[in-house]
Amino acid sequence: MRKGLFALAAVSLLATGSIAACGDDSGSDSGSSGGSSAAAAGKVGIILPDTKSSQRWGTDDPKFLKAAFDAAGVPVEIQNAQGDKTQFQTIADGMISSGVAVLMIVNLDSGTGKAVLEKAKKAGIATIDYDRLTLSGGADYYVSFDNVAVGKLQGEGLVKCLEDKKLTKPVVAELNGSPTDNNATLFAEGYDSILNPKYADGTFVKGPNQDVPDWDNAQAGTIFEQMLTSNKNIKGVLAANDGLGNAAISVLKKNKLNGQVPVTGQDATVQGLQNILAGDQCMTVYKAIKKEADAAAELAVALAKKQKPTTATGTTKDPESGADVPSVLLEPQSITKENVKDVIADGFVTKDAVCTADFAKACTDAGIS
Ligand code: BGC
């Protein structure tokens, strides 16, 4: 009887989960404990932010998240708010009223993220901040990378590239991420901890420094164009991710300065890796999204089965509310021409995607076979 009831509840949950990537059929018979544990688990709703600020949200995260939930046999619905805060809230309302057991979000800003998390909490739904901490959001768990460490790798990477070029007192421009993304604050904390002492002792000269609203790549291009127009002497660019980096590289190309001015990045996107192979980008930061997705799914699966997760062994202090959020924080890795091959070997991007005709020689030179 009880089992029957559970099965019924699970079926009705699945029936309401209309859209997108449901892990129901393909995953239902996988895994050793199979049917009964899947039947006991509620659905997990995931909202990703956009598809423009980085390759990851449209390609990598949904792929790895879906695979993780499928493997666990737990139903999942993954949607993307396409950069629209109203849409974000509409999706959340739909997931909450459909009775998800767990809601996982990547906020578009802390204000709207907080509103969604509070609604979910009122409905008795467990919440996870995925990748971005929602300030004062009160999520039950947070899964991300050590984002200050990401910034430090970017700062150190730029220092190394500028030193290799043996430039004296190079002017460094900074293109920061979105001012409403707590991660952007943490990345900047990381790279400024490396760059500020260099500005202070006169090794580098502090150039223009600007935030890019919503990590918008097009705006980044406009911003960097203005930076370069007013300061022709820019010799290095700390760009907070590959999209912003590519925007700067496009402007540098127009001015025939690409390759001479090192630019940083983040996310190990296909475009970022190709820019590195071409010599136009100094480095990127590889964050193993599969590990992040697996860690988040592991938490969500436990919560969906009404079990207490055991994997969030760290904590992150919410700088606004002061709350200690139980967390899983992963280590990022610095990527330069020498180890682009590691990202391919890890299965994050394929050789075919990176080593297209234009990059075939550079790939061979970089030991990608
Ligand atoms: C993520 C980065 C991403 C950026 C823009 C950040 O919160 O951590 O991986 O490049 O958002 O989407």
Boltz pocket constraint, residues with backbone or C-beta under 6 A from the ligand:
constraints:
  - pocket:
      binder: B
      contacts: [[A, 53], [A, 54], [A, 56], [A, 131], [A, 132], [A, 177], [A, 181], [A, 183], [A, 184], [A, 215], [A, 240], [A, 241], [A, 242], [A, 266], [A, 267]]
      max_distance: 6.0
